[in-house]
Amino acid sequence: MNNDWKTSIGLICEQGNVLFDQNDFHGALVQYIKAIQAVPQPAEAWEETTWILSAIGDSYYQMQNYERAREAFTDAITCPGGLGNPFIHLRLREAQLELGNESRAKDELARAYMGGGPEIFDSEPVKYIEFLRRYMNIP
Protein backbone atom coordinates (compact mmCIF):
# COMPACT_ATOMS: atom_id res chain seq x y z
CA MET A 1 0.00 0.00 0.00
CA ASN A 2 1.34 3.40 -0.88
CA ASN A 3 1.76 5.96 1.89
CA ASP A 4 0.26 9.01 0.14
CA TRP A 5 -2.57 8.92 2.67
CA LYS A 6 -0.06 9.65 5.45
CA THR A 7 1.08 12.82 3.70
CA SER A 8 -2.52 13.81 3.07
CA ILE A 9 -3.64 13.37 6.68
CA GLY A 10 -0.50 15.11 7.88
CA LEU A 11 -1.43 18.20 5.89
CA ILE A 12 -5.05 18.07 7.03
CA CYS A 13 -3.98 17.72 10.67
CA GLU A 14 -1.57 20.64 10.32
CA GLN A 15 -4.53 22.78 9.26
CA GLY A 16 -6.44 21.49 12.27
CA ASN A 17 -3.52 22.27 14.57
CA VAL A 18 -3.38 25.87 13.34
CA LEU A 19 -7.09 26.28 14.04
CA PHE A 20 -6.73 24.60 17.43
CA ASP A 21 -3.91 26.98 18.38
CA GLN A 22 -6.22 29.87 17.45
CA ASN A 23 -8.86 28.44 19.83
CA ASP A 24 -11.09 27.53 16.87
CA PHE A 25 -11.81 24.10 18.29
CA HIS A 26 -14.81 23.44 16.06
CA GLY A 27 -12.81 24.29 12.94
CA ALA A 28 -9.97 22.07 14.15
CA LEU A 29 -12.41 19.25 14.82
CA VAL A 30 -13.70 19.44 11.25
CA GLN A 31 -10.14 19.00 9.96
CA TYR A 32 -9.36 16.13 12.32
CA ILE A 33 -12.54 14.32 11.29
CA LYS A 34 -11.50 14.71 7.63
CA ALA A 35 -8.14 13.22 8.56
CA ILE A 36 -9.59 10.22 10.40
CA GLN A 37 -11.83 9.49 7.42
CA ALA A 38 -8.72 9.30 5.20
CA VAL A 39 -7.04 6.57 7.28
CA PRO A 40 -7.21 3.14 5.61
CA GLN A 41 -9.31 0.45 7.27
CA PRO A 42 -8.99 -0.99 9.77
CA ALA A 43 -8.22 2.47 11.13
CA GLU A 44 -7.44 1.21 14.63
CA ALA A 45 -4.40 -0.64 13.23
CA TRP A 46 -2.56 2.60 12.45
CA GLU A 47 -0.59 4.75 14.89
CA GLU A 48 -1.83 7.81 13.00
CA THR A 49 -5.32 7.01 14.27
CA THR A 50 -4.06 7.28 17.84
CA TRP A 51 -2.91 10.87 17.49
CA ILE A 52 -5.85 11.92 15.31
CA LEU A 53 -8.31 10.54 17.86
CA SER A 54 -6.34 12.34 20.57
CA ALA A 55 -6.69 15.60 18.66
CA ILE A 56 -10.41 14.95 18.19
CA GLY A 57 -10.76 14.20 21.89
CA ASP A 58 -8.82 17.30 22.88
CA SER A 59 -10.99 19.45 20.62
CA TYR A 60 -14.14 18.07 22.22
CA TYR A 61 -12.57 18.52 25.66
CA GLN A 62 -11.77 22.18 24.96
CA MET A 63 -15.38 22.64 23.77
CA GLN A 64 -16.52 21.09 27.09
CA ASN A 65 -18.21 18.20 25.28
CA TYR A 66 -16.86 15.70 27.78
CA GLU A 67 -18.94 12.75 26.60
CA ARG A 68 -17.53 12.96 23.06
CA ALA A 69 -14.04 13.61 24.45
CA ARG A 70 -14.30 10.47 26.57
CA GLU A 71 -15.39 8.45 23.53
CA ALA A 72 -12.49 9.68 21.40
CA PHE A 73 -9.86 9.08 24.09
CA THR A 74 -11.31 5.65 24.90
CA ASP A 75 -10.99 4.74 21.22
CA ALA A 76 -7.44 6.16 21.10
CA ILE A 77 -6.34 3.82 23.89
CA THR A 78 -7.16 0.81 21.70
CA CYS A 79 -4.87 2.01 18.90
CA PRO A 80 -1.09 1.54 18.62
CA GLY A 81 0.73 3.57 21.26
CA GLY A 82 -2.48 4.64 22.97
CA LEU A 83 -2.41 2.50 26.08
CA GLY A 84 -0.01 4.06 28.55
CA ASN A 85 0.16 7.42 26.74
CA PRO A 86 0.13 9.94 29.63
CA PHE A 87 -1.70 12.67 27.69
CA ILE A 88 -4.47 10.31 26.59
CA HIS A 89 -4.94 9.03 30.14
CA LEU A 90 -4.87 12.58 31.51
CA ARG A 91 -7.59 13.87 29.21
CA LEU A 92 -9.64 10.69 29.55
CA ARG A 93 -9.49 11.06 33.30
CA GLU A 94 -10.43 14.72 33.16
CA ALA A 95 -13.41 13.91 30.95
CA GLN A 96 -14.44 11.09 33.31
CA LEU A 97 -14.23 13.44 36.28
CA GLU A 98 -16.26 16.14 34.52
CA LEU A 99 -18.90 13.48 33.78
CA GLY A 100 -19.01 12.48 37.46
CA ASN A 101 -17.29 9.10 36.98
CA GLU A 102 -14.89 9.48 39.91
CA SER A 103 -13.75 5.85 40.12
CA ARG A 104 -12.80 5.79 36.42
CA ALA A 105 -11.24 9.23 36.74
CA LYS A 106 -9.08 8.03 39.62
CA ASP A 107 -7.71 5.12 37.54
CA GLU A 108 -6.93 7.27 34.51
CA LEU A 109 -5.44 10.03 36.63
CA ALA A 110 -3.09 7.59 38.32
CA ARG A 111 -1.99 6.26 34.91
CA ALA A 112 -1.35 9.79 33.66
CA TYR A 113 0.66 10.67 36.76
CA MET A 114 2.68 7.47 36.69
CA GLY A 115 3.39 7.78 32.96
CA GLY A 116 4.00 11.51 32.73
CA GLY A 117 5.07 12.52 36.22
CA PRO A 118 3.84 15.56 38.13
CA GLU A 119 4.74 17.93 35.29
CA ILE A 120 1.91 16.53 33.18
CA PHE A 121 -0.38 18.59 35.43
CA ASP A 122 1.58 21.83 35.10
CA SER A 123 -0.80 23.41 32.59
CA GLU A 124 -3.97 21.76 33.91
CA PRO A 125 -6.50 23.22 36.34
CA VAL A 126 -5.39 22.56 39.93
CA LYS A 127 -8.64 20.70 40.70
CA TYR A 128 -7.34 17.65 38.85
CA ILE A 129 -4.13 17.21 40.82
CA GLU A 130 -6.06 17.94 44.02
CA PHE A 131 -8.49 15.16 43.13
CA LEU A 132 -5.57 12.75 42.70
CA ARG A 133 -4.02 13.80 46.02
CA ARG A 134 -7.14 12.51 47.76
CA TYR A 135 -6.24 8.98 46.59
CA MET A 136 -2.46 8.93 46.21
CA ASN A 137 0.40 10.08 48.41
CA ILE A 138 1.92 12.63 46.03
CA PRO A 139 3.41 16.10 46.56
C-alpha positions in Angstrom: 0.0 0.0 0.0 1.3 3.4 -0.9 1.8 6.0 1.9 0.3 9.0 0.1 -2.6 8.9 2.7 -0.1 9.6 5.4 1.1 12.8 3.7 -2.5 13.8 3.1 -3.6 13.4 6.7 -0.5 15.1 7.9 -1.4 18.2 5.9 -5.1 18.1 7.0 -4.0 17.7 10.7 -1.6 20.6 10.3 -4.5 22.8 9.3 -6.4 21.5 12.3 -3.5 22.3 14.6 -3.4 25.9 13.3 -7.1 26.3 14.0 -6.7 24.6 17.4 -3.9 27.0 18.4 -6.2 29.9 17.4 -8.9 28.4 19.8 -11.1 27.5 16.9 -11.8 24.1 18.3 -14.8 23.4 16.1 -12.8 24.3 12.9 -10.0 22.1 14.1 -12.4 19.3 14.8 -13.7 19.4 11.2 -10.1 19.0 10.0 -9.4 16.1 12.3 -12.5 14.3 11.3 -11.5 14.7 7.6 -8.1 13.2 8.6 -9.6 10.2 10.4 -11.8 9.5 7.4 -8.7 9.3 5.2 -7.0 6.6 7.3 -7.2 3.1 5.6 -9.3 0.4 7.3 -9.0 -1.0 9.8 -8.2 2.5 11.1 -7.4 1.2 14.6 -4.4 -0.6 13.2 -2.6 2.6 12.5 -0.6 4.7 14.9 -1.8 7.8 13.0 -5.3 7.0 14.3 -4.1 7.3 17.8 -2.9 10.9 17.5 -5.8 11.9 15.3 -8.3 10.5 17.9 -6.3 12.3 20.6 -6.7 15.6 18.7 -10.4 14.9 18.2 -10.8 14.2 21.9 -8.8 17.3 22.9 -11.0 19.5 20.6 -14.1 18.1 22.2 -12.6 18.5 25.7 -11.8 22.2 25.0 -15.4 22.6 23.8 -16.5 21.1 27.1 -18.2 18.2 25.3 -16.9 15.7 27.8 -18.9 12.7 26.6 -17.5 13.0 23.1 -14.0 13.6 24.5 -14.3 10.5 26.6 -15.4 8.4 23.5 -12.5 9.7 21.4 -9.9 9.1 24.1 -11.3 5.6 24.9 -11.0 4.7 21.2 -7.4 6.2 21.1 -6.3 3.8 23.9 -7.2 0.8 21.7 -4.9 2.0 18.9 -1.1 1.5 18.6 0.7 3.6 21.3 -2.5 4.6 23.0 -2.4 2.5 26.1 0.0 4.1 28.6 0.2 7.4 26.7 0.1 9.9 29.6 -1.7 12.7 27.7 -4.5 10.3 26.6 -4.9 9.0 30.1 -4.9 12.6 31.5 -7.6 13.9 29.2 -9.6 10.7 29.5 -9.5 11.1 33.3 -10.4 14.7 33.2 -13.4 13.9 31.0 -14.4 11.1 33.3 -14.2 13.4 36.3 -16.3 16.1 34.5 -18.9 13.5 33.8 -19.0 12.5 37.5 -17.3 9.1 37.0 -14.9 9.5 39.9 -13.7 5.9 40.1 -12.8 5.8 36.4 -11.2 9.2 36.7 -9.1 8.0 39.6 -7.7 5.1 37.5 -6.9 7.3 34.5 -5.4 10.0 36.6 -3.1 7.6 38.3 -2.0 6.3 34.9 -1.4 9.8 33.7 0.7 10.7 36.8 2.7 7.5 36.7 3.4 7.8 33.0 4.0 11.5 32.7 5.1 12.5 36.2 3.8 15.6 38.1 4.7 17.9 35.3 1.9 16.5 33.2 -0.4 18.6 35.4 1.6 21.8 35.1 -0.8 23.4 32.6 -4.0 21.8 33.9 -6.5 23.2 36.3 -5.4 22.6 39.9 -8.6 20.7 40.7 -7.3 17.6 38.8 -4.1 17.2 40.8 -6.1 17.9 44.0 -8.5 15.2 43.1 -5.6 12.8 42.7 -4.0 13.8 46.0 -7.1 12.5 47.8 -6.2 9.0 46.6 -2.5 8.9 46.2 0.4 10.1 48.4 1.9 12.6 46.0 3.4 16.1 46.6 
